[in-house]
Amino acid sequence: MKIGIIGINIGAQNADQIIRFAQRAEEIGLESIWTFEHVMVPIEYESAYPYTADGKMAATPETNMVDPLITLSAIAAATTTLRLGTGVNILPQTNPLSLAKQAASLDFMSNGRFMLGVGIGWLAEEFKAMGVPFERRGARHDDYAEAMQKVWSGDVVEHQSDFLDWSGFKSYPLPVQKPFPLVIGGSKGKIFDRVARFGRGWYAPASNLASLREMMAPLDEACREVGRERASVEVSTMWVPQLETVDVVPQYEEAGVDRLVVPLVVVAGGGDPIDGLERFGDEVVSKLV
């Protein structure tokens, strides 16, 4: 089982802390490091965060939330084997050609270690600040996901839609990985169709094994509908070892999970993140790798 940590770019006091954490994570045998994305955090917002009971995310407006791709670029330069993932970047609110270029460049500079996780987003106030309509963000996400893969193909790009008018160009370098691992994140709405159509991977924000299991059947069905084997989708899901011990890991494997991703706040345990990482290495990672 692959083990990763998510939220490396959230709440850090300085760049050195992020780099030292990533280097030590690589040394103790972790497979991957992941980021979250929000360009801004409103002082007040009416949008409901879909993964908490009160509809609010944990980050305050004053929380350091370093840009995911800049964070992962710095980590790429300071590590050699650690895989790098966004969990997830908000695709419909960005420029897809710029993001395709950045993703290919990061994969190129990291020697093929980058996984671009994307999602449709939920924070209407952020879309407004970015100057992008919140409406039809699902359709925009799907169109962008299809279009970016044309950029990564190396062929002449032709893509006309309600949102884009691309014609007669190429963008190099290409990603080192072929195919490049576009990861679709989420557990709501049309997520299973999106994963089956566009994703090399699925980032599932499931809270436990039982909730993850409930989502595997609709993913299987969505893959069948597009003529695809579910096993071709790399499944990553959240895991909290304090709630589900390492003894549960084989059950995740049996359910079809390839990677367990632990929140950094869980690893840190309210203290120094690197001290928490050492404990996590001793108590959890050593039993799994």
Secondary structure, DSSP 4 states (H G I P E B T S, - for coil): -EEEEE-TTBS-SSHHHHHHHHHHHHHTT--EEEE---S---SS--SPPTTSTTS--S--TTS-B--HHHHHHHHHHH-SS-EEEES-EEGGGS-HHHHHHHHHHHHHHTTS-EEEEEE----HHHHHHHT--STTHHHHHHHHHHHHHHHHH-SPEEEESSS-EEEEE---SPPSSSS--EEEE-SSTTHHHHHHHH-SEEEE--SSHHHHHHHHHHHHHHHHHTT--GGGSEEEEE--TTTS-GGGHHHHHHHT--EEEEEHHHHHTTS-HHHHHHHHHHHTGGGT-
